Amino acid sequence: MLNPDFETTVTSVYRTMYLIRRVEQEIIRLYPTDKIKSPVHLSIGQEAVAAAVCAHLTVRDVVFATYRGHAAYLAKGGDLNAMMAELYGKAGGCARGKGGSMHLVDASVGMVGTSAIVASAIPQAVGYAFAQKVRQRPGIVVNFFGEGATDEGAFHESMNFAALKALPILFVCENNSYAIYSRVEDRLAGPGLCARAEAYGIPARRIEGGGVLDLLDAAAEAIGAIRTGSGPRFLECETYRWHDHVGPGDDRQYRTGCEAELDRWIAADQVAALAERLDRTIGEAARRAVEQAVETALAAAIDFAEDSPYPPEQEIFDHVFAQ
């Protein structure tokens, strides 16, 4: 017998994954027109990680992410209209057109922000978690970053501090095998990413294959433990980006000698796999209704971005540290 609560969660996760996929497909369509005013780092192929983790979060929980942050922003409930307007550099954007794709924020849903500097959001997330604990506030912190960030000193200093203070934070490493164009096998010494976390006494788990249901299970266990006072947890989520490091191309040139890996990951597409599962559980008509709702919202968001005005010149002097 199906568990109705679980199926509701799975349906919600599918909606989030489909939303991320379709938003970024539209970004690919729009990018050559030069209407989008900032570089874009796409999450196509990686949707399952943010969707599965954020499915277990509440509005009191907060998220920090990277420049590849569309997925985390949308999964945490960020405003779609404001995101599209931000990509257009419009005043209606979530950062009033000043931040672009790499600096998405929506404090109303706990999306603290995304950062364009590798590993820079890790100490920020740890600092926020420390404040949460000191002030005895409810909610946990989730920090998304790529495997390349684990090579930075900021990662190691932050892991040590988080463990030392038993902070309520989940570190989510999205291991997509490449730091820009450098393969993880050419950079990673030692026994692996989870071992780096475990060296600081932080329980770590690797989820191989990118399966969304496996990710849901791992996130539920880790977040549940953090909420009961376990201190930090670390998840290494195997995933794969289908497109170039930056921009809409798939650029197989930097995958020389291992081009087939992209084909394998596309064949195991979790958006398609979850759609097939929903067809068997809630039915194809119900699944298509979810997709249609996303399409309607996305079309409205693009219209909102198109119609929003650019910021006035005076805006450059507003929201700065000093007048």
PLY file of the C-alpha trace (Angstrom):
ply
format ascii 1.0
element vertex 323
property float x
property float y
property float z
element edge 322
property int vertex1
property int vertex2
end_header
0.00 0.00 0.00
1.25 3.45 -0.88
2.05 5.91 1.90
0.01 9.05 1.06
2.36 11.34 2.96
5.39 9.95 1.17
3.70 10.22 -2.22
2.83 13.85 -1.45
6.49 14.48 -0.69
7.63 12.72 -3.87
5.14 14.71 -5.94
6.39 17.94 -4.39
9.99 16.95 -5.10
9.07 16.20 -8.71
7.46 19.61 -9.04
10.64 21.24 -7.74
12.88 19.24 -10.05
10.67 19.89 -13.06
10.60 23.60 -12.18
14.39 23.79 -11.97
14.78 21.91 -15.26
12.26 24.03 -17.15
13.55 27.34 -15.75
17.04 26.51 -16.91
15.87 25.27 -20.27
14.20 28.65 -20.74
17.40 30.36 -19.64
19.21 28.44 -22.40
16.58 29.59 -24.90
16.77 33.22 -23.79
20.52 33.52 -23.28
21.49 34.17 -26.93
19.09 37.16 -27.05
21.27 39.03 -24.51
18.22 39.77 -22.38
19.88 37.92 -19.51
22.51 40.30 -18.20
24.72 38.01 -16.15
26.70 34.79 -16.58
24.71 31.68 -15.72
25.88 28.42 -14.14
23.28 25.78 -14.87
22.12 22.96 -12.58
20.59 20.75 -15.29
21.42 17.21 -14.25
21.88 18.19 -10.60
18.25 19.04 -9.71
17.72 16.05 -7.41
20.18 17.21 -4.76
18.62 20.56 -3.90
15.07 19.24 -4.35
15.59 16.26 -2.03
17.38 18.20 0.70
15.06 21.21 0.72
12.00 18.93 0.83
12.80 18.42 4.52
13.28 22.10 5.38
10.90 24.67 6.84
10.77 28.43 6.47
12.75 28.71 9.74
15.67 26.83 8.19
18.14 28.76 6.07
20.21 27.92 3.00
23.53 29.17 1.66
24.63 28.10 -1.81
27.11 28.70 -4.62
27.12 30.57 -7.94
25.42 27.43 -9.35
22.48 28.37 -7.17
19.30 28.38 -9.26
18.36 24.93 -7.96
18.85 25.77 -4.28
16.99 29.07 -4.62
13.99 27.47 -6.28
13.99 24.39 -4.05
13.93 26.58 -0.95
10.88 28.41 -2.30
12.51 31.51 -3.73
10.25 33.82 -5.72
10.36 32.77 -9.39
9.32 36.18 -10.71
12.06 37.87 -8.71
14.65 35.35 -9.87
13.89 35.83 -13.55
13.86 39.61 -13.15
17.24 39.40 -11.42
18.72 37.52 -14.36
17.42 40.31 -16.59
19.05 42.93 -14.34
15.67 44.46 -13.60
14.49 46.42 -10.56
11.98 43.69 -9.77
14.79 41.22 -9.19
15.48 39.60 -5.86
18.66 41.71 -5.55
17.06 44.67 -7.38
19.00 43.77 -10.51
22.39 44.25 -8.85
23.41 40.65 -8.25
22.42 38.60 -11.27
22.39 34.83 -11.46
25.24 34.32 -8.99
23.73 36.35 -6.13
20.19 35.11 -5.48
18.48 35.87 -2.18
15.02 35.56 -0.66
15.10 36.11 3.09
11.35 35.59 3.36
11.77 31.84 2.73
15.18 31.42 4.36
17.30 31.67 1.21
20.10 33.75 2.67
22.04 33.93 -0.54
24.44 32.52 -3.10
28.08 33.45 -3.59
30.29 33.71 -6.65
33.52 32.83 -4.80
34.35 29.16 -4.29
33.91 28.08 -0.64
33.11 31.61 0.54
29.59 30.71 1.69
30.86 27.90 3.94
32.19 30.12 6.77
29.15 32.38 6.35
26.84 29.41 6.85
28.82 28.26 9.87
28.66 31.76 11.34
24.90 31.81 10.88
24.60 28.39 12.54
26.72 29.63 15.45
24.40 32.62 15.87
21.38 30.31 15.77
22.83 28.22 18.57
24.00 31.11 20.74
20.65 32.87 20.43
18.77 29.58 20.87
16.77 30.13 17.73
14.92 27.27 16.04
15.89 26.05 12.62
18.98 24.59 11.01
21.40 25.78 8.34
22.08 23.98 5.07
25.16 24.80 3.01
25.46 23.61 -0.60
28.88 23.61 -2.27
30.82 21.72 -4.91
33.56 19.18 -4.32
36.14 21.73 -5.46
35.36 23.81 -2.36
36.68 21.05 -0.11
40.20 21.92 -1.32
39.94 25.40 0.20
41.25 26.28 3.64
37.93 27.91 4.50
36.25 24.51 4.24
38.59 22.89 6.75
38.51 25.78 9.22
34.71 25.83 9.03
34.34 22.08 9.50
36.56 22.19 12.57
34.61 25.07 14.12
31.23 23.52 13.32
32.27 20.25 14.96
33.88 21.99 17.94
30.70 23.95 18.67
28.27 21.16 17.65
26.46 23.53 15.31
23.07 22.80 13.67
24.35 22.70 10.11
24.16 20.26 7.21
27.05 20.42 4.74
25.88 19.24 1.31
28.70 18.59 -1.14
27.41 18.34 -4.72
30.16 16.21 -6.26
29.69 16.63 -10.01
33.24 15.37 -10.74
34.55 18.67 -12.09
35.91 21.85 -10.52
35.45 24.03 -13.60
37.25 21.64 -16.02
39.50 19.78 -13.58
38.43 16.22 -12.76
38.17 15.22 -9.13
40.53 12.28 -9.69
43.26 14.74 -10.68
42.80 16.86 -7.55
41.69 14.72 -4.64
44.37 13.07 -2.52
43.59 10.76 0.36
40.64 8.48 1.13
37.86 10.72 -0.19
35.53 13.58 0.63
33.61 11.91 3.45
36.92 11.14 5.16
37.69 14.85 5.17
34.52 15.50 7.17
35.01 12.49 9.41
38.51 13.72 10.29
36.75 16.48 12.24
34.37 14.06 13.93
31.45 14.92 11.64
29.27 11.95 10.57
29.38 11.70 6.77
27.50 9.74 4.14
28.09 9.33 0.40
25.05 8.90 -1.87
26.17 7.31 -5.12
24.36 7.34 -8.44
22.31 10.48 -7.91
19.04 8.68 -7.17
16.49 11.15 -5.87
14.83 8.68 -3.48
18.22 7.78 -2.02
18.94 11.48 -1.58
15.57 12.00 0.11
16.34 9.23 2.57
19.84 10.46 3.35
18.68 14.04 3.82
15.85 12.96 6.11
18.25 11.03 8.34
20.85 13.80 8.51
18.37 16.64 9.07
16.44 14.65 11.65
19.65 14.05 13.61
20.64 17.72 13.47
17.22 18.79 14.73
17.69 16.56 17.80
21.03 18.15 18.64
23.55 15.84 16.96
25.68 18.68 15.66
26.83 18.97 12.04
26.40 16.32 9.36
28.00 15.96 5.92
26.46 14.53 2.74
28.48 13.84 -0.38
25.97 13.68 -3.22
27.24 12.19 -6.46
25.73 14.12 -9.35
26.66 15.50 -12.76
26.25 18.73 -14.68
25.10 18.23 -18.25
26.22 21.61 -19.55
29.37 23.67 -19.52
30.81 25.09 -16.31
29.32 28.45 -17.26
26.83 29.16 -20.03
24.41 26.92 -21.90
26.76 24.73 -23.96
27.28 21.04 -23.17
30.94 21.38 -24.24
32.26 17.83 -24.43
35.76 19.11 -25.24
36.85 19.20 -21.62
35.49 15.66 -21.13
38.04 14.23 -23.58
38.45 10.51 -23.02
35.33 10.25 -20.86
32.58 11.58 -23.10
30.45 8.50 -22.42
29.97 9.48 -18.78
27.71 12.36 -19.85
25.59 9.96 -21.90
25.31 7.61 -18.90
24.11 10.39 -16.61
21.60 11.63 -19.18
20.27 8.08 -19.53
19.78 8.00 -15.74
17.98 11.39 -15.70
16.19 11.67 -12.37
13.52 14.06 -13.66
12.42 11.46 -16.22
12.76 8.61 -13.72
10.57 10.34 -11.16
8.00 11.22 -13.83
7.72 7.52 -14.71
7.29 6.66 -11.04
4.50 9.21 -10.61
2.71 7.82 -13.64
2.52 4.52 -11.77
1.43 6.02 -8.45
-0.63 9.20 -8.84
-1.29 8.72 -12.58
-0.14 10.43 -15.75
-2.92 13.03 -15.69
-2.00 14.18 -12.19
1.68 14.34 -13.14
0.90 16.42 -16.22
-1.20 18.77 -14.09
1.86 19.41 -11.92
3.88 20.20 -15.01
1.22 22.50 -16.43
1.15 24.53 -13.22
4.90 24.97 -13.51
4.64 26.02 -17.16
2.02 28.62 -16.29
4.13 30.06 -13.46
7.25 30.10 -15.64
5.55 31.93 -18.49
4.25 34.52 -16.03
7.74 34.94 -14.53
9.30 35.59 -17.93
6.57 38.15 -18.67
7.28 39.77 -15.30
10.99 39.99 -16.10
10.31 41.39 -19.56
7.92 44.04 -18.24
9.92 45.11 -15.18
11.85 48.38 -15.52
15.59 48.66 -15.16
16.76 50.24 -11.91
17.11 54.03 -11.98
20.64 55.46 -11.97
20.22 56.50 -8.34
19.97 52.83 -7.40
23.74 52.47 -7.61
24.05 54.59 -4.45
21.43 52.66 -2.48
21.90 49.62 -0.23
25.66 50.19 0.19
27.62 50.17 3.45
28.04 53.93 3.52
26.41 56.85 1.75
0 1
1 2
2 3
3 4
4 5
5 6
6 7
7 8
8 9
9 10
10 11
11 12
12 13
13 14
14 15
15 16
16 17
17 18
18 19
19 20
20 21
21 22
22 23
23 24
24 25
25 26
26 27
27 28
28 29
29 30
30 31
31 32
32 33
33 34
34 35
35 36
36 37
37 38
38 39
39 40
40 41
41 42
42 43
43 44
44 45
45 46
46 47
47 48
48 49
49 50
50 51
51 52
52 53
53 54
54 55
55 56
56 57
57 58
58 59
59 60
60 61
61 62
62 63
63 64
64 65
65 66
66 67
67 68
68 69
69 70
70 71
71 72
72 73
73 74
74 75
75 76
76 77
77 78
78 79
79 80
80 81
81 82
82 83
83 84
84 85
85 86
86 87
87 88
88 89
89 90
90 91
91 92
92 93
93 94
94 95
95 96
96 97
97 98
98 99
99 100
100 101
101 102
102 103
103 104
104 105
105 106
106 107
107 108
108 109
109 110
110 111
111 112
112 113
113 114
114 115
115 116
116 117
117 118
118 119
119 120
120 121
121 122
122 123
123 124
124 125
125 126
126 127
127 128
128 129
129 130
130 131
131 132
132 133
133 134
134 135
135 136
136 137
137 138
138 139
139 140
140 141
141 142
142 143
143 144
144 145
145 146
146 147
147 148
148 149
149 150
150 151
151 152
152 153
153 154
154 155
155 156
156 157
157 158
158 159
159 160
160 161
161 162
162 163
163 164
164 165
165 166
166 167
167 168
168 169
169 170
170 171
171 172
172 173
173 174
174 175
175 176
176 177
177 178
178 179
179 180
180 181
181 182
182 183
183 184
184 185
185 186
186 187
187 188
188 189
189 190
190 191
191 192
192 193
193 194
194 195
195 196
196 197
197 198
198 199
199 200
200 201
201 202
202 203
203 204
204 205
205 206
206 207
207 208
208 209
209 210
210 211
211 212
212 213
213 214
214 215
215 216
216 217
217 218
218 219
219 220
220 221
221 222
222 223
223 224
224 225
225 226
226 227
227 228
228 229
229 230
230 231
231 232
232 233
233 234
234 235
235 236
236 237
237 238
238 239
239 240
240 241
241 242
242 243
243 244
244 245
245 246
246 247
247 248
248 249
249 250
250 251
251 252
252 253
253 254
254 255
255 256
256 257
257 258
258 259
259 260
260 261
261 262
262 263
263 264
264 265
265 266
266 267
267 268
268 269
269 270
270 271
271 272
272 273
273 274
274 275
275 276
276 277
277 278
278 279
279 280
280 281
281 282
282 283
283 284
284 285
285 286
286 287
287 288
288 289
289 290
290 291
291 292
292 293
293 294
294 295
295 296
296 297
297 298
298 299
299 300
300 301
301 302
302 303
303 304
304 305
305 306
306 307
307 308
308 309
309 310
310 311
311 312
312 313
313 314
314 315
315 316
316 317
317 318
318 319
319 320
320 321
321 322
